[in-house]
């Protein structure tokens, strides 16, 4: 028989291996969802015509993308250059109906920072981030814990941004999640830009 300390070591190692296996299984599931989101976007690119509603396409993509990063709450915000505002054009999650059409200043919060710097941003703890704005949370009686914001760009032109808020697990988003959303943001920008071109060519 093993000494007591040997048994304890084996039990601890067995528990560690179980946790590691669960972590790996979770990572594989998230990767599968990410691939599904990217395939959805690639299919959307081939469907662009003057008659296609690009926002509807991106809404579908957004719903798939937030699942890929273990979330339910995401938004596509489009830039209204004339008014200097961001408009919530597509929203998924519990506050979708309240937020759709809501406007914020284009330089507001983490999303505004992303547009100004044209760079993605991961905020692990919104309470500790100096750029976080509680404006939207107050409007919908919500609490943002962690978020990612991705600028949508067509060359030098800013189209808007994608934002994903809070994981289902309550854990912060990770750099791997941000990598997924970078790809989603790039392809979403392409969908919107091609839709604009298709409308211009058709009209």
N, C-alpha and C positions, 0 to 999 in steps of 0.2 A: 504493500500500500504506500501511496505517496504521503510524505509528511503534510501536516496541516497547511504550512505555508505554500507547499507545492500545489495542493488542491485549490487554495485561494487564488494562486497565480493562474491556474488553468481556467477557473471560473471567470476571472477578470478578463482574460484573453478571449474566452468564448463570447462574453458580452461585447467586447470591443469589436470582434469580427462580425457579430450580428448587426451592430450599429453601422459598421462600414458597409456591409452588404445592403442595408436599408438605404444608406446614403447613395450608393452606386445605382440601386434600382430607381430611386427618385431622380437621379441625374439622367438616366436613360429615358425615363418617361418624359422629362422636360425637353430632352433633345428631340425625341420623337414629335412632340408638339411643336417645337421650333421648326423642324423640317416641314411639318404640315402647313404652318403659317407661311413659310417661304414658297412652298409649292402653290399655295393659294394666290400669293402675289404674282408669281410668274404666270399663272393661268390668267390672272386679271389683265396682265400686259397684252396678252394675245387677243383679249376681248374688246379692246378699246376701239370704239367707232364714234362718229359724231352724235349718235343717238344714246350712247351709254352714259348713265349717271355715274360719274367718277366717285362722288361721295358715297354712293351705295356700295360701290366696289371696295372702297377703302374701309367702309364700315364693317364689311364682312372680314376683311383682312385684319382690322383692328381687333375684332372679337376673337379671332384665332390667335393673334399675336399675344394678347394679354394672358390667354390660357397657357401659352408656351412659357411664360415667365411666372407662372403660379399666381396669377392675379385675376380679378374680375372687373377691375375698374380702369378704364382707359379712355382717352379723348384724342380726337383729331381737331386741332385748332388751326384755322386759316387766317392769314393776315389780311386785314382790311387796310390797305395802305392809305386810302383817302382819309380815314378817321383815326389812323394810328392805333388800331385795336386788334385784338385776337378774338375770333368768334369760335365758339364751340360748335363745330359743324357736324361732328359725329361723336357720339358718346356711348360707351357700353358700361353696364354696371347698375347698381341700385339707384343712382341719381340721374339716370340718362334723361328722363323727361324734364327734370328741373333744369339741367345744365344746357340742353340743346338750345342754341341760339344766344346763350349768355355771352356777354362781352367783357373783356378785361383790357386794361392798357397794354400795349404791345411790349412795354418794358417791365411789366409786372412779374415779380417772383423769379423762380428758377427757370421757367419757360422763357421769360423775357431775357434772362441772362444768356440762355442758349442761343437765342436769335441774335443778340448783340455780338456774341463771340463766335457764332456759327459752329458750336461744338456741343456734343452730347454731354449730359450731366447726370451723375448718379448721386443721390442724396440718401445715405443710409439712415439718418435720423433727422427728420424735418425740424424738430424742435431745436436742434443745435446748429442749424444752417442759417447764416445771416441773410442769405438771399431768399429764403422761403417767405412767401406771403400768405397770410391766413385769409385773404379776401374770399377765395372760392369756398373754403371750409365754412366760413361764417354764412355764406349764402345758402349752403345746402345742409348745414348742421352736421358736418362730417369731421373726422379727424385723420389727417394725413400723417402717417408714420414714416414711410419710406417712399421714394418716387424716382422715376427716371424721365428725363425729357430729351427729345431728339429733334434737332432742327430739320425741317424739310426744305431742301434747296434745289433750285434749277439753275445750275451754273452759279452766277453771282446773285441771283434773285432769291429772296426769301419767300417761300410759299406759306409757311406756317410751322407747326410743330406737332409731334406726337408726345403724349404724356401718359405714363402708366403709374398708378398709385396703389400702394399696399399689396403685399403678398397675402394669399389665403392663410398661410401658416403663421403670419405675424412676424416672420423673420425679415431682415432687410434684404433688398435686392443685392445681387452680386455682380462682379465684373463680367461673369459669363452671361448673365441676363442682359447686361448692357450691350455686349457683343451681338446678341440675338436682335435686340431692338435697333442697333445701328444698321444691320442688314435690312430689317423691316422698314426702317426710315428711308434708306436709300431706294428701295424698290417702290415704296409708297410715293416718294417724290417723283419717280419715273412714271408711275400711273397717272398722277395729277398733271404732270407736264405733257405727257402724250395725249391725255384727254383734252387739254387746252388746245394743243396743236390740231387734234382731230376736229374740234368744234370750229376752230378758225378756218381750217381747210374746207369744212362742209358748209360754212356760212358765208 
